[in-house]
């Protein structure tokens, strides 16, 4: 008789000691009645049931997550081992190595972050989920430790385990003198910038574009357009927006290593002793907002690759400096009516558990509301077309009207025959016979401008 | 109204009106600078009694003058004027001839051209009876005289290599010529792409092509040019045996070394003999802000400065050349040049109550020496002698006049790091040129993009204006702008004029505003430099004003498309318009990516890249490739 069947979700290979993690929920289905019936799945660790599937490990080491589902025919159980990593800062070198689950590798280096395989299949897995929008993985291969076939990169969605990409950056023995290697995904072989043979300083780089579903290299060239997941199903992207990243040395024949340079905005060196990177903020730009429109501020996300975000808020200023929001929750959506021309300022503040914040490098989204209506210039008298050299004449006064309730700059110039622009007031005395120009130039705060030009002949 | 249709003896257009504004009844007399015509018929409906006369042994210049006259007169009338030589011809005031150069007609006409005054480029145009005498100086004078004839008869103007205009004519009367024209600067060189790289067009613009030659000279006026001191004494040749001839860092010569001077003299002699038709031989320091710091040089410069030592050096070589020349080539005019530039920009003078005086008599330039003043750090948006903003340049201009009677001016009119930057000098070009003229500058070089098509906004027009002002810096700048716009953009002239005006007015106004906000002076330099020397600064711009500029561009293109022109003519005009749109588009793409929708921005980027390539403009920022710039902008947007 059939017991319930699991539909698995992603389980992290490692988690951080003391950091609460949401385990993606598994499903189970009972077919004993002949029809599909979803049945509850229980998750427990060390005999304790995690009722809401959140887990805060309190002990380092390997732990077993027990998934179980029961029907009348019995219990289906599956155990998954997860390593709990302790990243408590010791203030010593190779602090960042603690963030990796390490299998058959040694991590060393000072200015570099060297991952050396001690056996074939040497692998590192980054403990934290990485935001996939703007994802970038950068590494290089030392020419004297290239005795292996490939570096295998795995990206798996933090929720849906089927949304997984596995590809090899592979040594191409035919290209010893060019900065090219093979990029292999399934049966497809493409070219990627970078070399296993120390040809130049170009590193390997994997950039993933969420909007295009493409992988591009260090030079910006699209290497691969993703159409299928690892299991052969049609590619639908990483739905959670975050992935787990692992890198594995494949085909080890001798000294085998790579230098990890960065994962997204986190650079890696052996000498790093603590988290120094300010969390990243992801928000959608707001463009083409007109006066009188409703402006929507979409939810924003703050993320730190190493630490937890402990403070995240948003303050919104109108162009005249009035606060529309003060330290509000940016993960929510807000809507305002646009009633001023100029620059609306949306200022995000973020801070992580390591104390890194953006106080001195604030993330500010400027939304410009453009006035598209030009000021109008009206003159209170006629501009003379002919005047006498050496005698003062009156400059007609200009009256400016403009839709926007802001200041309009008015400049009045005489352009002399030699091209010199002289700013003038109520009168001007020409010193040469010839053609002059009188210019009225009005510009409002938004840069809408109007100008009038008049030719004035100067005779005797 | 076309000038040649007027039959006006002493045609002076007088406009009169009551002086309402000052409340009196006095009439104002205003005279347009129009052509005065005689009643002598030069051409009527496919016929002319006039023939062109050239010397039997005409020079290359005279032959070229004849060809230009025939070509453009025919373009205006469809009539090919006959050409004869002066063999067996004598002057008679009733003969209908246009005499070019030193013909027998000129000799018999009583017209006296003082060739020493006319120099190479000056000329005389005199109507004697019915015969027109055009006689130029030793070089291009006669050619330029022909251009004046064409200007006054068929409204000829050389605006651009592909825009030489003449009016179509049915009847033409002979203007009442009686003029002597001598350019404000004996030597003129426009550094704009259009004149730099086109010998024919630079001749028609009355400037040298680049700093170098024109049509017919073998070597050209320059025997050696610019930063070439190590070209005379290459390190590869001399350094091993004579390291003491060079500065410690090997970037300059050690000017106090007498053995070096002796060898320099030998090399200069050799160059003078090789370049048998050249007149100017520059021995210019290298293009580095360095100077020799050996103990000898230091001891001298302590008292008279780097420029004082440099003057002693060039004077020494000049005296040797002068002495040698007495027997070697006594008839040649040879001048040696040096730079007032970088370490030697400060003149070797001191300020006294009476003005500047020499710091030492040894620094006074010999009469066969010229000094090339190159104020590379000047602000080109204000006069070069501006008391507040160009104090260094002001001292250079005023001080070097005391040191040398012969000055060359190396001016600048381009930002070399930002090829599309609007170069804000229209308000002061004429003023600066007058300053140079009044300082007695004999050679004016205004450096721009030169051999590369850098193309900042309205570069072709600026090239035209610069060349015109080099000839006569009293001309009305606005008239030149107006005539260029009409001739070059045709149907699109009005919106293009507005585009230019908006850029000019906005930049002028905004620089003042920004200066008040930042307490900085926003000037115009030739490198990317700091924020206050470039318009690339986002704070400088408002998106609306750039949009407004591009609105004028759209309007201009629409007017061309609506015209009845051929497809090819439309394409030519649209390309002329598009090339001027690159500057506001660059400011928009560089500064406002966050204000433009992603897809729209990428479309704008693609169009910009395509237009740049199709228009032959190779880069936005100095040596950075166009594709690199586009990639950076694209990546910023992502």
Interface residues (C-beta under 8 A of the other chain):
Chain A: X220 X285 X287 X288 X366 X368 X370 X371 X372 X374 X384 X385 X386 X387 X388 X391 X393 X394 X409 X411 X413 X415 X417 X418 X419 X420 X421 X433 X434 X435 X437 X439 X441 X443 X445 X446 X447 X448 X449 X451 X453 X457 X458 X459 X460
Chain B: X15 X17 X19 X20 X21 X22 X26 X28 X29 X30 X31 X426 X427 X428 X429 X430 X431 X434 X473 X474 X476 X477 X478 X479 X501 X502 X505 X506 X508 X509 X510 X512 X513 X541 X542 X543 X544 X545 X546 X547 X548 X594 X595 X596 X597 X631 X635
